[in-house]
Amino acid sequence: MPTPWDAPLPAPTPAASWGGAEHPAGLTQVTGPLSATAAVALATAWSITRTGRRKRAMNRLVRALWASTSTAGRPASPAEASEVVLAVRRTAWHAPVRTACLEESAAATFLLAARRLSVVWCHGIAADPVRLHAWVQTVDGDPVAEPPSTRAYTPALTIGARHQHHP
């Protein structure tokens, strides 16, 4: 009979993921029409991260997200936010460049902000093994068009929440 101090049974350790494995984002095709505005938002997110010095890419993206969310008016409803996130994912499926959770969540945030709708952009981490993920949630804290496993991530950075202010 096992005792509490016995070593745990060996189990395979899942591989580390930087967002693309657990949350396939652009790897899973979402059906529906393409969106020209979603394409512009994706191109914006992609160009922000790809122009300039690579080690400053995340800093540039964070500054752009801060700027875009500062102009938002009313909170996006779950339906409005979901519509935009899914439009970005449909469009990303056809993009000739990398589109994973970081690009898709930023593009959705930009597109909603352009409509003066407020959401919260989140960048989080899950441990054992370490995994990173970026997503959009409503101002009430509900992840938008995300699998239940997103709740395993602890937000390390949120942009767009009313209680936070740009430094």
QUIFEN-V640026 format. One record per residue. PSI is psi in degrees with one decimal (none if undefined). NEAR is the number of other ideal C-beta (glycine too) atoms within 8 Angstrom. Layout:
# QUIFEN-V640026
psi=PSI near=NEAR
psi=PSI near=NEAR
This chain:
# QUIFEN-V640026
psi=130.1 near=2
psi=147.8 near=4
psi=162.3 near=5
psi=-23.8 near=4
psi=0.4 near=3
psi=150.0 near=6
psi=145.9 near=3
psi=155.9 near=5
psi=143.4 near=4
psi=140.9 near=3
psi=148.3 near=5
psi=138.1 near=3
psi=128.4 near=5
psi=152.2 near=6
psi=150.4 near=6
psi=147.6 near=7
psi=138.0 near=11
psi=33.4 near=7
psi=-32.2 near=14
psi=-21.5 near=10
psi=-53.3 near=9
psi=-36.1 near=8
psi=92.9 near=14
psi=-12.2 near=8
psi=-112.8 near=13
psi=-5.9 near=12
psi=-15.6 near=5
psi=117.2 near=7
psi=130.6 near=5
psi=129.4 near=8
psi=154.9 near=4
psi=179.4 near=6
psi=153.8 near=5
psi=160.5 near=8
psi=125.1 near=10
psi=-37.9 near=6
psi=-34.1 near=9
psi=-37.2 near=16
psi=-40.5 near=11
psi=-42.6 near=8
psi=-40.7 near=14
psi=-43.0 near=16
psi=-37.0 near=8
psi=-50.0 near=11
psi=-44.3 near=15
psi=-45.2 near=13
psi=-33.6 near=8
psi=-40.3 near=12
psi=-16.4 near=11
psi=-13.1 near=6
psi=143.3 near=5
psi=-171.0 near=6
psi=132.0 near=5
psi=-39.9 near=5
psi=-10.4 near=4
psi=5.9 near=8
psi=-46.6 near=12
psi=-37.8 near=7
psi=-43.8 near=7
psi=-42.3 near=12
psi=-43.0 near=13
psi=-43.7 near=10
psi=-41.2 near=8
psi=-39.0 near=12
psi=-42.9 near=14
psi=-47.9 near=10
psi=-43.5 near=8
psi=-39.6 near=12
psi=-19.1 near=14
psi=-18.1 near=7
psi=-4.9 near=8
psi=147.2 near=13
psi=-102.2 near=6
psi=157.4 near=7
psi=140.6 near=9
psi=140.2 near=14
psi=160.2 near=7
psi=-38.7 near=9
psi=-43.2 near=6
psi=-44.3 near=11
psi=-44.0 near=17
psi=-41.3 near=10
psi=-43.7 near=8
psi=-45.2 near=15
psi=-44.7 near=14
psi=-35.2 near=11
psi=-41.2 near=14
psi=-44.1 near=16
psi=-40.8 near=14
psi=-43.9 near=16
psi=-38.6 near=13
psi=-29.7 near=15
psi=-31.1 near=9
psi=1.8 near=6
psi=140.5 near=11
psi=7.1 near=2
psi=169.3 near=5
psi=127.6 near=6
psi=101.2 near=11
psi=-163.7 near=11
psi=-36.9 near=12
psi=-51.4 near=12
psi=-42.0 near=14
psi=-43.3 near=18
psi=-39.7 near=14
psi=-44.3 near=15
psi=-42.3 near=15
psi=-39.9 near=16
psi=-44.1 near=16
psi=-44.8 near=14
psi=-42.2 near=14
psi=-40.3 near=16
psi=-35.1 near=13
psi=-26.4 near=9
psi=7.5 near=9
psi=34.4 near=8
psi=136.0 near=14
psi=133.2 near=13
psi=177.2 near=18
psi=122.6 near=13
psi=132.3 near=15
psi=141.3 near=13
psi=119.4 near=11
psi=176.0 near=13
psi=144.2 near=10
psi=147.8 near=10
psi=164.7 near=6
psi=73.8 near=4
psi=168.4 near=9
psi=130.4 near=8
psi=141.4 near=14
psi=149.7 near=10
psi=147.3 near=14
psi=139.7 near=13
psi=172.5 near=15
psi=140.7 near=14
psi=159.2 near=12
psi=166.1 near=13
psi=-16.7 near=12
psi=-5.8 near=5
psi=10.2 near=6
psi=122.7 near=7
psi=142.2 near=9
psi=121.1 near=14
psi=45.2 near=8
psi=151.9 near=9
psi=159.8 near=5
psi=-25.4 near=5
psi=-15.0 near=7
psi=-27.7 near=11
psi=-15.0 near=6
psi=-13.7 near=5
psi=137.5 near=12
psi=120.0 near=6
psi=124.5 near=8
psi=-25.3 near=6
psi=128.2 near=8
psi=140.9 near=10
psi=128.8 near=12
psi=-11.4 near=13
psi=140.3 near=8
psi=-26.9 near=4
psi=-8.7 near=3
psi=148.0 near=8
psi=146.4 near=3
psi=135.2 near=5
psi=none near=2
